[in-house]
């Protein structure tokens, strides 16, 4: 029996004590040593912190777990080290300490667990059910260069890390917290791992439990998937289990819905492929917009644009099923008239359900609502050329989000390779972007930077108009004329405003 235990110990994964020591400042370690003398049951590093150490990554956070008094540990640590204590959850014995940029969470073993192995077994995934006993490090307030700490691994999480496998710790895990249904795919996406067949079966069986989870938690996990670089493949896997359609029922009607000859995929698969192509474009914009790659990168690197563009890619045609029709005058051609505006409505409902920020909702709604405009302009350019007025109309609508719109259009074009699709569509879009970008720089930006030729006060004082909604229309007409370079002086602007006001009054 003793020899068997020795063999098991030899096979245990070990982590350098020096690497673990780097997670803590001197003040934190000294304070933990003092607290450990009050609560001698042991202190453990657990979960994602250990996982990241094994993967050679810098842990995003530090999670400690103790047999009992987790909140008291955190409160005492904050007091001794001079940090800030934050209570975590009313129903759990846990707390957070923030000190000089360091964040340490301390929690008590999960309900019913009396050993660290039992505690780790109650976690979500085997790769997160890993622990390290810190007693030797804490009590000695340090460690020698050769010392190692053995990884506590009750569910073979180290093996799954080596094999790139995502496995649930148990079916009970998703019953206790259904958000774990989604975390399965988030970790698969962010780590580039494969989900085990048994875990996929559990997700499929319990998928409807996700409806009980707070929408903000769901939105957070979905955003992490969108930022992973593997969003398209991950959402396809979620669709196979049915989980995606429980979260986003707006996507389900697109499954199996045929499209016109310009498309080779049904509506749903086209949406996934557009998302895949948008990820490709984000990684290498120079391949698709060779003359304007820095412009594209600048837009992508601003705020949350990368993630929001991917959401727009996934949902740009979500309005098609509701607008499906057959045009008998054109040989039974499939139509989706006004699917862009219907898509905005459906997306807004989804964003509201997940309690998105208003600014993010407006940004994605804008892209969905105008995603057909580049194709309309391309058609015009092919036939008789595109007018300055038409270009300015789009530019005034999208503003400096023009690069995002054209990356969305490029992804849409790349995802539609039916027999009826134009052969040079991608090249046409890249050239059209260059044309619009020049107009933006030469016609729009100078006007926006200059002092307005006309103000609302001018309309009141010089034209005797009464303030109202039409002021906005009048001033917009004047600005548009200035961008078209039809007017350039205050008097010309005033004359145009008077002309428009008179026409509007009649």
N, C-alpha and C positions, 0 to 999 in steps of 0.2 A: 504494500500500500504506500509506504513512504517513498519507494523508488518511483511509483507512478506519479506522485505529487512532484517529485523532483524533475521528472521528464516534462510535466506540464509547465513548471516554472521556467525550464530551459526554453520552451517554445513561446513564452510570453513576449509580446512586444514591449520594448523598453524605450524610454525617452530620457535624454540627458537631463540631469538635474539642473545643469547650468542653463539650458534652454527654458525650462520651467521657471527658473529663478528670474529670468528677464521680464516675466510678466508683472513683477511686483517691485515697487520702490522699497527702499530701506525702511521708511516709516510704516508702510503697509505690513511688511513682514514682521517687524518688531511688534506692531499692534496685534497682529494675528497670534503671535506667540503668547502675548499676555492674555488674550481672550481664550486661547486653547487651554490655558491652565485653569480657567473657570469652568469650561465645558469640555471635559477630557474625552468625549465620545469619538473624536476624530473629525478631520476636515478634508474634503475631497474636491479636486478639480474635476469637472464633469461636462459631458455633452459636447457641443460644438467646439469648445476651446481645445479639448483633447484631440478631436478630429482634425482640426486645423494644424495642430502641432505635428501630428503624424504625417499630414500631407505637405509639411514644410511651408505652410502659410502663416502669416501673422494673424493670430486670432482677432476677430472683429470685436470680441468682448470676452470678459472673464467671468465664468460661472462657477461658484462654489456651492457645495451642498453639504449639509451636516445632519446628523440624526435628529436633532431637535433644536428649538430656540433659534431658528434661522433669522428672524427679525431682530432678536436681541443681539445676535452676532453682528448684524449689519449696523445696528444702532451704536453698539460699543465701538465698532471699528471706526465709524464716522467721528465719534467723540474723541477717541484716542489719537487718531491720525490727523484730525482737523479737517475732515471732509464734510460733505453734505449728505444727510440721510434722506432717502425717499422710500416711502412705504409702497410695496408692490402688491396690489390686489387685496381686497378686503377678506377674501375667503382662503388666502394662502398665507402661510407663515414665512414671509420672504421680505427682503428689503434690498435697496440699492445704495451704494456708496459712490459718490463722485468726488474725486480729489485730483487737482492738477491735470485735468484731462483724462485721468484714469476712471473707468467705470467698472465696478465689481458688484455682481449680483450674488446674494447669498440666500439660499432657500433650504427649507427642511425637507427631508425625505418625503416623497409622495405618499399619500394615504395608504396605510397598511404595510408599508415597507419598513423593515427593521434592520436590514443589512444593506450595504451599498450595492450588492448584486441585485437585490430585489428592487431597489430604487432605480437603477439603470434599466432594468427590465420593463419598467412602466413608462419608458420614454417612447418617442414616436418611431424612429428608425434605428436599425442596428448600428449604423455608422455614427449615430449620436448617443448610443448607449455605452459610452466609454468613460472610464474614470481613472484618476490618479490619486493615491493617498498622499497628502502633503504633510503628514505628521512629522516625518524626519526633517523635512525642509523647514517647517515652521518652528519646531522646537529648537533646532540648531541655528535658526535664523541665517541659514546659508547652506552650502554644500560644496564638497571638493570637486575638482574638475573631472574626475573619473566616475563619480556616483551616477547611478541611473535609477529611474523610477519605473516600476512595472505597471503596465496598462491593465486595468481591471476590465475584462471583456467577456461578460457572461453570455452574449448572444452572437459571438463571432463577428463583431463589427469590423475588426481589423482585416479579417479575410475579405469581407465585402468591400472595404476600401481598396484592398489590393486588386480585387476583381472588377472594380467599377460597378458595383451592384447596389441598387436601392431595394431594401426589404423592410417591411413593417416589423416592429418588434412583436406585435400580436394583432389579432383582429380587434381585441379590446381597445387598442390604441385609438382607432378611429371612432369607436363608440364613445369613449371618454371625452375626446375632443375632435369633432368632425373636420375641423380645419386641416387636420393631418392628411385628409384625403387629397387636399391641394398641395400640401407641403411635399408629398411624395414626388410630384411633378416639378415643383420648384427646385428641390435638391437635385433631381435628375438633370434639370436644365442648367443650373449654375455650376454643377460639377462635371457635366458631360457624362453622366453615368446611365446605365441601363436599368429599367425597372423590372423586377422579377415577375414571372408569370403569375405566381400565387398572389403577389401584392396587387397586380392589376385585377385579378379576379375579386379580391376583397373590395377594391375601390368600386368596381362595377356593381357589386351586390349592395353596397352601402352608400352609393352616390347621392341619394336623396337627402341624406343626413346633413349635407352641406347647407341646406336651406335654413338650418337653425343657427348658423354662424353669423356673427355681426358682420355687416357688409364692409365696414372699414378694414377688417382683418382679411377678408377675401380680396379686396382691392389691392391691399399691400402685397399679398402673395402673387397676384396676377402681374403687378408691375415689376416684381423681381424676375418673373419669367420673361416678360417683355424685354428686360434689360440684359438677359443672359446670353444673347447671341444664338440661342437655340429655340426661339419662340415658336417658329413655324412647326418644327418637328415635335415639339412638346405639346402644342395644342392639338396636333393631329392625334397624338397618343391619348390625350384626354378625351378627344371625340370618340375614339374606339371604345372607351369604357363608358361613355355616356355622360361623364361628369361635366364636360364642357357645356353640354346642352341644358343641364340643370342650372348651371350658373348663367349661361347666356342663351336662353330659349329663342332669342331673335335669330340665331344662326341655323336652327334646325330646319325651317322651311326651305332653305337653299339646297339641302341634300337631295340630289337626284333631279333638281330643276334644270332642264335643258336651256341652253343659251343660243343666240344667233350664230351664224357661220364664222364670225370673227373669233369665237371662243372654242377651245377644245375640251374644256372642263365644265362640269356643272357649277352652279353658283357657289356652293359651299367650298368645293375644291379650288375654285378660282380665288376665293378669298384667302385660303391658306397659302396658295402659290404666290399670290401678291405679297403676302407677309414674308414668305421666303425670299422673294426678289428684293423687297425693301431692305431686308437684313444684308443681302449681298451688296446693294448700292451703298448702304451706310459704311460697310467695310472698305469699299473701293470706289468712291464716287468718280475718281479719275477715269475709270474704265467706261463710264456711261456719259459723263460730261467732261471730256478731256480738256476743253478750253476754259472750264469754270469750276474745276475741282476745289480750289481754295474758297470760292463763294459757298459751295455746298458744305464744306467742312465747317466754315464759320457759322452757318445756320445750325448745323447738327450739334455743334458744341455749345450752343446757347440754351440756357435753362434746361427744360425737360423735353426739348425738341426730338431727340432720338426716340424716346419712348412714345411720345404722342404721335409721331409719324407712323410708327408700327401699329398703333391702335387704329389710326385712320386707314392703313392698308388692310387690316383685318376686317374693317367694318364699312369700307367705302361703298360696297354694293349690297349692304344688308337690306336695303329697301326694294330690291328687285322682286322677290316673291310676291310682295303686296301689290306690285304694279304690273305683274305679268299680263301680257295680252297677245293676241294674234292679229296681224294686219292683213286682212283678206285682200285688200287692194294691191298688196305687194307680194302676192303669191304665198300667203300664209306665213309671212316673216314674223318671228318672235319679237315682241317689243317690251320695253320697260320704261315707258314714258314717265318722267318726273321721279325716277327712282332715287335720284340724288337728294331731293328734298324729303322724300319719304324716309330715306336713310338717316337724314339729320334728326327727324322725329324719333325714329326707333333708337338711334344712338343716345339721344338726350334722355330717353326713358331709362336706358341701361345705366348711363352715367349717374342719373339721379338715384337709381336704386342702390348703386354702390357708393353713393355720397361723394362723388368726385368734387374737387374744387371747381368753382365756377370758371376760373380762367382756363383750366385744362379742358373743360367741357366746351367752352367757346372755341378754343384753338382747334380741337378735333372736328367740331361741327363745321367750322369754316372750310377745312380741307375736304370733308365729305361733300359739303354743299356745292363746291365748285370743281370737283374732281373731273368733270366732263369738259370743262371749259378749254383746257389745252388741246383736246381732241377736236373740238369745234373749230378752234383757231387753225389747227393743222389742216383741217378739211378746207377752210377758206383759203389758206395759203396755197394749197394744192390746186385750187380752182382758179382763183382770180387775184390772189394776194390778200393779205390781211391789212385792214385799215388802222391808222394811228388811233382813231377813236375807239375801235374795238380793243386794241391793246391797252389803252389808258383805262378803259372801263374795267378790265380785269385787274390791272395794277392798283387802281384805287380800291378795289374790293379786297385784295389779298395783302397789299402793302409789302412789307419786307419778309413776308412768309412765302414769297414767290419761289424760292429754292425748294421749300418743303413741298409745295404743290407739284412742282415738276418732277421731284423724286418720286412722289406718289404716282404721278402719271406714267413715269418710266416703269415703275414696278408693275403697274396695271397692264401696260403694253407687253412687257416681258412675260406676264402670266396669261396672256390671251394669244394663243398661237393657232387659232383655227384657220381653215382654208380661206376665209374671207377677210383675214386681217391684212392690212397694208404691209408690203414687204419691207419698206424702209421706215417704219413707224418710229423706231428708237432714234435713228439719225435725224428724222424730222423734228422730234421733240427736243433733242439737244440743240439743233439749230434754232428752233423757235424760242427756246429759253435764252439763247444768246441775243436774239433780236429784241425780246422783251426786256432783258437786263440792260441793254444799251438805252432803250427808251426810258427805263427807270432812272438811269443815271443822268441822261441828258434832258429829260422833260419833267420828271416827277420830283427828284431830289432837289434841284435848284428852286423850284416853286415852294416846296415844303420848308426849305431853309430860309427863304426870303420873307420879308414882312408882307402880310396879306395886302393885296391891292384894295380890298374892300372888307369892311367889318359890319356887324349888326348895327353899330351906332350910325354908320353912314346910311344904312337903309332907313333908319328912323329920322335922322336929322336932314338928309338931303333929298330923300324920296318920299318922306312923310308916311312911311309904312308902319303898320301896327305889328308889334312883335307877335310871332306865332310859328307854327310848324313849318310854314313855307320859307322862313328865313334860311333854314338849313338847306333847302333845295336851291334857293337863289344863290347862296354863297358857293354851293357845290358846283353849280353851272359856271359861275365865274372862274373858280379854280380850274375846272376842266378846260375852259377856253384858254386860260393862261398856259396850262400844260401843253395844249395843242399849238401854242404860240400864235393864236389868233388875236390876242390882246396882250398888252404889256404895260399899260398906264392906268392910273386911277380913274381918269375920265372915261377911258374905254370900258373899264369894269363897271362904272356907274351907269353908263349908257346901256350896256348889256343887261344889267340888273333891272333897269327901268323897262326895257323891252320885254324881258321875261315876265316881269310883274304884271305888265299890261295884258300880255297874252294869257297869263294865268287867271286874270280877273275876268276875262271875256267868256 
